Structures are given as C-alpha cells and as structure tokens.
Amino acid sequence: MRARILLAAAMMLVAIPAFAADSTTISVSPLMAYVGQLLLAVFGSTVTFATPFVAARLYKLLGIKFTDAQWAVVDRTAEHWAAQLWAAADTSIATKKFDVGDTTVAEYAQYAIKDIPEISEKFGLTPKTMAQFVTAHLGRMQATSGAVPQASAAAKGAS
C-alpha cells in the first residue's frame, strides 16, 4: 500500500508539467532533493531492520549452526538473567506464571541479549527467542523450588 502511494507521488511529480494549461514549465528539481533523502532514509531503515533476519535465514540456508560453546554461552546468559529476575522479584515469584510476552521477562531478555551482542547479531537471536530461554529457566527454577505455579483465571474458568 505504501509503495503504491510513493509510486503515485513520484508519478505526479513527473507529470506536473503535463497539467499546465499553457506552455508554463514547473521545476520539480527542488523537490527531488527531498525525495532522494526520503528514499535513502527508507532504504537505510529497511536494511538496518532486515539485517538480523536475513543473516539468520542465510545461516539456516547455508547450514551454519551454533557450536556447543556458543549454545553454552546463550544458555548460561539466559540462566543468569532468569536468576537475576528471580532474585529481584518478591517472594511470590515461586508460584507466579510467566509468559514469554511478559514485560518483566522481556526486559531481562533484553539484558541477556546485550550481554552477548556478538552471538546475538551473528545468529539473529531475537528478544522473543531470548525471552523463551529466560522463561524456560524460570520454569526450571520454579520446579526445583518445590512450589507449584497457580493456574491463571482463564485456565480456572476453562476447566
């Protein structure tokens, strides 16, 4: 949709002289500088946003995988930040249900990604993926603490 709008705007800039009633010419060159800057900004943003996803796809396509040492670093980092979340929370954390989309989990997942920027960038490790690792470690910690997480209200209503 946006591409169509940009294309229509570009076509209108070129077509302006054709709409003049007489032989008047309209200079569009001052506008072209702004259009060029806009296109450069859109292209730069797209490349910046797409790089981790393209890198991850290339690694998958080419069969490049995490080494055991890299997995260990990711796992230890996720475990460390899950432990930090556990330590920073109140005493009811042992029975709290954590979801990957939880804001607290997402915050600690960001901390974990910042701890291992090389691996995150190289393999396109996203905040959601790291949140899954952190949530998994939180679940393990809850399981080993002896507490049983409480069912959510939606789950209670469904049964």
C-alpha positions as CSV (number, residue, x, y, z in Angstrom):
1,M,0.0,0.0,0.0
2,R,2.7,2.4,0.9
3,A,4.7,1.5,-2.2
4,R,1.7,2.4,-4.3
5,I,1.4,5.8,-2.6
6,L,5.0,6.5,-3.1
7,L,4.8,5.4,-6.7
8,A,1.8,7.6,-7.3
9,A,3.5,10.6,-5.6
10,A,6.6,10.1,-7.8
11,M,4.5,9.8,-10.9
12,M,2.6,13.0,-10.0
13,L,6.0,14.9,-9.6
14,V,7.0,13.9,-13.1
15,A,3.5,14.6,-14.6
16,I,3.1,18.1,-13.2
17,P,4.3,19.9,-16.4
18,A,1.8,18.0,-18.4
19,F,-1.1,19.5,-16.4
20,A,0.0,23.1,-17.1
21,A,-2.7,24.9,-19.2
22,D,-0.2,26.8,-21.3
23,S,3.4,26.3,-22.1
24,T,4.4,27.1,-18.5
25,T,7.0,24.7,-17.1
26,I,7.2,23.8,-13.4
27,S,10.6,23.0,-11.9
28,V,10.5,19.9,-9.7
29,S,14.2,19.8,-9.0
30,P,13.9,21.3,-5.6
31,L,11.5,18.6,-4.6
32,M,13.8,15.8,-5.9
33,A,16.4,16.5,-3.1
34,Y,13.7,15.7,-0.5
35,V,12.5,12.7,-2.4
36,G,16.1,11.4,-2.6
37,Q,16.5,11.9,1.1
38,L,13.2,10.2,1.8
39,L,14.2,7.2,-0.4
40,L,17.6,7.0,1.3
41,A,16.0,7.0,4.8
42,V,13.5,4.3,3.8
43,F,16.2,2.2,2.3
44,G,18.6,2.6,5.2
45,S,15.8,1.8,7.7
46,T,14.8,-1.3,5.8
47,V,18.4,-2.6,5.6
48,T,19.0,-1.9,9.3
49,F,15.8,-3.7,10.3
50,A,16.2,-6.6,7.9
51,T,19.8,-7.5,8.5
52,P,19.4,-9.8,11.6
53,F,16.5,-11.6,9.8
54,V,18.4,-12.1,6.6
55,A,21.5,-13.2,8.5
56,A,19.5,-15.8,10.4
57,R,18.0,-17.1,7.2
58,L,21.4,-17.3,5.5
59,Y,22.9,-19.2,8.4
60,K,19.9,-21.6,8.2
61,L,20.2,-21.9,4.5
62,L,23.9,-22.5,4.5
63,G,23.7,-24.9,7.4
64,I,25.8,-22.8,9.8
65,K,24.9,-23.7,13.3
66,F,25.7,-22.7,16.8
67,T,28.6,-24.5,18.3
68,D,28.3,-26.2,21.6
69,A,30.3,-23.5,23.2
70,Q,28.0,-20.8,21.7
71,W,24.9,-22.7,23.0
72,A,26.5,-22.9,26.4
73,V,27.1,-19.1,26.4
74,V,23.5,-18.4,25.4
75,D,22.2,-20.9,28.0
76,R,24.4,-19.6,30.8
77,T,23.4,-16.0,29.9
78,A,19.7,-16.8,29.9
79,E,20.1,-18.7,33.2
80,H,22.0,-15.8,34.8
81,W,19.3,-13.3,33.9
82,A,16.5,-15.6,35.0
83,A,18.3,-15.9,38.3
84,Q,18.6,-12.1,38.4
85,L,14.9,-11.7,37.8
86,W,14.2,-14.3,40.5
87,A,16.4,-12.5,43.0
88,A,14.9,-9.1,42.2
89,A,11.3,-10.2,42.5
90,D,9.2,-10.6,45.6
91,T,8.6,-13.8,47.5
92,S,5.5,-14.8,45.4
93,I,7.6,-15.4,42.3
94,A,7.9,-19.1,43.1
95,T,4.2,-19.5,42.3
96,K,3.8,-16.9,39.5
97,K,3.0,-17.9,36.0
98,F,5.5,-16.4,33.5
99,D,4.8,-16.0,29.8
100,V,7.2,-15.2,27.0
101,G,5.3,-11.9,26.4
102,D,5.5,-10.8,30.0
103,T,7.1,-7.3,30.2
104,T,9.4,-8.3,33.0
105,V,10.7,-11.3,31.1
106,A,11.1,-9.2,28.0
107,E,13.2,-6.6,30.0
108,Y,15.5,-9.3,31.3
109,A,15.7,-10.9,27.9
110,Q,17.0,-7.6,26.6
111,Y,19.6,-7.5,29.3
112,A,20.7,-11.0,28.2
113,I,21.0,-10.1,24.6
114,K,23.1,-7.0,25.5
115,D,25.5,-9.4,27.4
116,I,26.2,-11.4,24.2
117,P,26.0,-9.0,21.3
118,E,28.3,-10.9,19.0
119,I,26.3,-14.2,19.2
120,S,23.0,-12.3,19.0
121,E,24.0,-10.4,15.9
122,K,25.7,-13.3,14.2
123,F,22.8,-15.7,14.6
124,G,19.9,-13.2,14.7
125,L,18.9,-14.0,18.2
126,T,15.8,-12.0,18.8
127,P,14.4,-10.7,22.1
128,K,11.5,-13.1,21.8
129,T,13.8,-16.1,21.4
130,M,15.9,-15.0,24.4
131,A,12.6,-14.5,26.4
132,Q,11.8,-18.1,25.6
133,F,15.2,-19.2,27.1
134,V,14.7,-17.0,30.2
135,T,11.1,-18.3,30.7
136,A,12.4,-21.9,30.4
137,H,15.0,-21.2,33.1
138,L,12.4,-19.5,35.3
139,G,10.2,-22.6,34.9
140,R,13.1,-24.9,35.9
141,M,13.8,-22.7,39.0
142,Q,10.1,-22.8,40.0
143,A,10.1,-26.6,39.5
144,T,13.2,-27.1,41.7
145,S,11.9,-24.6,44.3
146,G,9.1,-27.0,45.3
147,A,6.4,-24.5,44.7
148,V,3.6,-25.2,42.2
149,P,2.6,-22.3,39.9
150,Q,-1.0,-21.1,40.3
151,A,-3.3,-21.5,37.3
152,S,-4.4,-18.3,35.7
153,A,-8.0,-17.1,36.0
154,A,-8.7,-18.0,32.3
155,A,-7.4,-21.6,32.9
156,K,-9.6,-21.9,36.0
157,G,-12.7,-20.8,34.1
158,A,-12.0,-23.2,31.2
159,S,-12.0,-26.3,33.5
